[in-house]
Amino acid sequence: MKDLPGAFIMAFSMYSGIPMPCQKWNEENMKYVFLFFPFVGALEGLLFFALGSFLSGRGYGGIFRGAVLTLFTFLYTGGIHMDGFLDVSDAIGSFRSREERLKILKDPHVGSFGVAAGILLILVKTVSYGELKKETMLITGIAFFLSRTLSALSILCFPESSAKGTAFTFKKAAGTAVKPALIIYAILAAAGALYLSRRGGVLLIILSLIMTAFHYFNSKSNFGGINGDTAGHFLELFETIVPFTLVLFYI
């Protein structure tokens, strides 16, 4: 139990922009980071819903609402997952060999494919967030929790592309209770979504299955396995496609 407070602080300090106390990074603290990673998304979902409801209540238009909510998600995460999305988009768009793609992931520069993909992602997020109503906003809030749950599970369960990097380090250090807890999180998220909206919950579950399968095959075929960048790419894509699909089906 003594490792849990340190793991909680590490999860929020690494995966959110929320100021946290200084914490020593060691294997004991890293053991349960993924246990708290989804709660970074849970808090984001709560704040997202509160901000969206406030903007709607004040009568702001869809484009303005969408822009503010998109900006909020970027500031909340500090852009850490966007970095992975841009790197993976660059690597896939290069149409080079697997070895070259892996090198592109390590390149600190952003190429044209990454820039184009990033612009498209922000545009789709903005217009989708701006069209969300109360029910679909709640489902999107759950998606922030579920995306991190599935992202963490993919790192723990799928084959890795390399025995190096932060993702592999967390996987190696993860305690035995982390994986079962994440599975329970995913089930609870699906149940909560179904409780709030039958149609929205079914859509969220279907999208989760499809996009997790895509994440696996995309990572395996292009990079030889999962890594931190592909997990970030999946997370950003998930949090964009879910609200976009909800808006399409609800309108």
Secondary structure in CASP SS format (residue, H / E / C, confidence):
PFRMAT SS
TARGET T0000
AUTHOR 0000-0000-0000
METHOD secondary structure of the structure
MODEL  1
M C 1.00
K C 1.00
D C 1.00
L H 1.00
P H 1.00
G H 1.00
A H 1.00
F H 1.00
I H 1.00
M H 1.00
A H 1.00
F H 1.00
S H 1.00
M H 1.00
Y H 1.00
S C 1.00
G C 1.00
I C 1.00
P C 1.00
M C 1.00
P C 1.00
C C 1.00
Q C 1.00
K C 1.00
W C 1.00
N C 1.00
E H 1.00
E H 1.00
N H 1.00
M H 1.00
K C 1.00
Y C 1.00
V H 1.00
F H 1.00
L H 1.00
F H 1.00
F H 1.00
P H 1.00
F H 1.00
V H 1.00
G H 1.00
A H 1.00
L H 1.00
E H 1.00
G H 1.00
L H 1.00
L H 1.00
F H 1.00
F H 1.00
A H 1.00
L H 1.00
G H 1.00
S H 1.00
F H 1.00
L H 1.00
S H 1.00
G H 1.00
R C 1.00
G C 1.00
Y C 1.00
G C 1.00
G H 1.00
I H 1.00
F H 1.00
R H 1.00
G H 1.00
A H 1.00
V H 1.00
L H 1.00
T H 1.00
L H 1.00
F H 1.00
T H 1.00
F H 1.00
L H 1.00
Y H 1.00
T H 1.00
G C 1.00
G C 1.00
I H 1.00
H H 1.00
M H 1.00
D H 1.00
G H 1.00
F H 1.00
L H 1.00
D H 1.00
V H 1.00
S H 1.00
D H 1.00
A H 1.00
I H 1.00
G H 1.00
S C 1.00
F C 1.00
R C 1.00
S C 1.00
R H 1.00
E H 1.00
E H 1.00
R H 1.00
L H 1.00
K H 1.00
I H 1.00
L H 1.00
K H 1.00
D C 1.00
P C 1.00
H C 1.00
V C 1.00
G C 1.00
S H 1.00
F H 1.00
G H 1.00
V H 1.00
A H 1.00
A H 1.00
G H 1.00
I H 1.00
L H 1.00
L H 1.00
I H 1.00
L H 1.00
V H 1.00
K H 1.00
T H 1.00
V H 1.00
S H 1.00
Y H 1.00
G H 1.00
E H 1.00
L C 1.00
K C 1.00
K H 1.00
E H 1.00
T H 1.00
M H 1.00
L H 1.00
I H 1.00
T H 1.00
G H 1.00
I H 1.00
A H 1.00
F H 1.00
F H 1.00
L H 1.00
S H 1.00
R H 1.00
T H 1.00
L H 1.00
S H 1.00
A H 1.00
L H 1.00
S H 1.00
I H 1.00
L H 1.00
C H 1.00
F C 1.00
P C 1.00
E E 1.00
S C 1.00
S C 1.00
A C 1.00
K C 1.00
G C 1.00
T H 1.00
A H 1.00
F H 1.00
T H 1.00
F H 1.00
K H 1.00
K H 1.00
A H 1.00
A C 1.00
G C 1.00
T C 1.00
A C 1.00
V H 1.00
K H 1.00
P H 1.00
A H 1.00
L H 1.00
I H 1.00
I H 1.00
Y H 1.00
A H 1.00
I H 1.00
L H 1.00
A H 1.00
A H 1.00
A H 1.00
G H 1.00
A H 1.00
L H 1.00
Y H 1.00
L H 1.00
S C 1.00
R H 1.00
R H 1.00
G H 1.00
G H 1.00
V H 1.00
L H 1.00
L H 1.00
I H 1.00
I H 1.00
L H 1.00
S H 1.00
L H 1.00
I H 1.00
M H 1.00
T H 1.00
A H 1.00
F H 1.00
H H 1.00
Y H 1.00
F H 1.00
N H 1.00
S H 1.00
K H 1.00
S H 1.00
N H 1.00
F H 1.00
G C 1.00
G C 1.00
I E 1.00
N C 1.00
G H 1.00
D H 1.00
T H 1.00
A H 1.00
G H 1.00
H H 1.00
F H 1.00
L H 1.00
E H 1.00
L H 1.00
F H 1.00
E H 1.00
T H 1.00
I H 1.00
V H 1.00
P H 1.00
F H 1.00
T H 1.00
L H 1.00
V H 1.00
L H 1.00
F H 1.00
Y H 1.00
I C 1.00
END
